[in-house]
Amino acid sequence: RWTGTPADKNDYTVGSVIEYTTFTGESRRMVVVLRLPDIKNGKPGFDGHLASDKTKTYWGYDHQIDRIIKF
């Protein structure tokens, strides 16, 4: 999983490509479309689409990010 410091997980922007793990253990590579300070339950997160398929959209929490591939 994540090998950087917790602050590094927040170092992404709209348009970044990230990988994150869902609560079910699935890994997804996403293009970030929106960052929100409160995506749900008062926690920061992102909204985006699969890098391989723009029609499949998902959201996640910042703490689920495993890797930032492209800023």
C-alpha positions in Angstrom: 0.0 0.0 0.0 1.0 3.6 0.5 4.7 4.2 1.0 4.8 8.0 1.2 4.0 10.2 4.1 0.3 11.0 4.7 0.7 14.5 3.5 1.9 13.1 0.1 -1.6 11.6 -0.4 -3.1 15.0 -0.7 -0.6 16.1 -3.3 -2.8 15.6 -6.4 -5.0 17.9 -8.5 -7.9 17.7 -10.9 -6.6 15.8 -13.9 -4.2 13.6 -11.8 -4.2 9.9 -12.4 -4.3 8.0 -9.1 -4.7 4.4 -7.9 -6.9 3.6 -4.9 -8.3 0.6 -3.2 -12.0 0.3 -2.6 -13.5 -1.1 0.6 -14.0 -4.4 -1.2 -10.3 -4.6 -2.0 -10.6 -3.7 -5.7 -7.9 -1.5 -7.1 -8.9 1.2 -9.5 -6.9 3.6 -11.7 -8.8 6.9 -11.9 -8.6 10.3 -13.5 -9.6 12.9 -10.9 -12.4 15.2 -12.0 -13.2 16.9 -8.7 -11.6 17.2 -5.2 -13.8 17.9 -2.2 -13.0 18.7 1.4 -16.1 16.7 2.4 -16.8 13.9 -0.1 -18.8 12.1 2.6 -18.9 11.8 6.4 -16.7 15.0 6.8 -13.7 13.3 5.1 -11.8 14.7 2.1 -11.9 12.8 -1.2 -12.2 12.8 -4.9 -14.6 12.1 -7.8 -13.5 10.8 -11.1 -13.6 8.2 -13.9 -11.7 5.1 -14.7 -8.6 5.9 -16.7 -9.6 3.2 -19.2 -13.3 4.1 -19.5 -14.6 7.7 -19.0 -18.2 6.4 -18.7 -17.5 4.6 -15.4 -17.4 7.2 -12.6 -16.6 6.6 -8.9 -15.6 8.5 -5.8 -13.3 7.7 -2.9 -11.6 9.1 0.2 -8.1 10.5 0.2 -7.1 7.9 2.7 -7.9 5.2 0.1 -5.3 6.4 -2.3 -2.4 4.0 -2.8 -0.4 5.8 -5.5 -0.4 9.1 -7.4 0.8 8.2 -10.9 0.5 11.5 -12.7 0.1 15.0 -11.4 
